[in-house]
Amino acid sequence: MIWTRVLVLLLLATLLILSFSGVVENAAVRDDSRPDRPEGVARQIFMPESDASNFFKRRSRRSTRYYELQAEQRVKVRQSEQRREYNEEQSNEYHNYIKEYRDEINERTRETNEQIREYHYDGLYPRFYWFH
């Protein structure tokens, strides 16, 4: 127990000595007698206002070629969409035609088979005797 009191007292004394010494004061306080950077560095970083505005005006303007490319791209995209829609419409029409054509053929075949059965039915046998 006595050792802890001695240790705390020793640490407190060391802290007090360091806080009032000149070494710590020089390290903690900044010397503001000279500027941080010379004027040459500031001149390299900053430019006059007129030069800056000209720079941004030049950078914001795009060439006419850019707008031509954009317009060409929009035309190509639109043509591609129209081609896709046309092909999709043609495909749908073809599938609908095939479906109707098959339905019509199936209907004709069914009617023909019915007529053949009616024609060959003599009343003695069940109606669909050849299917058994």
Secondary structure as UniProt FT lines:
FT   HELIX           2..20
FT   HELIX           22..28
FT   HELIX           39..45
FT   HELIX           49..60
FT   HELIX           64..120
FT   TURN            127..128
FT   HELIX           129..131
//
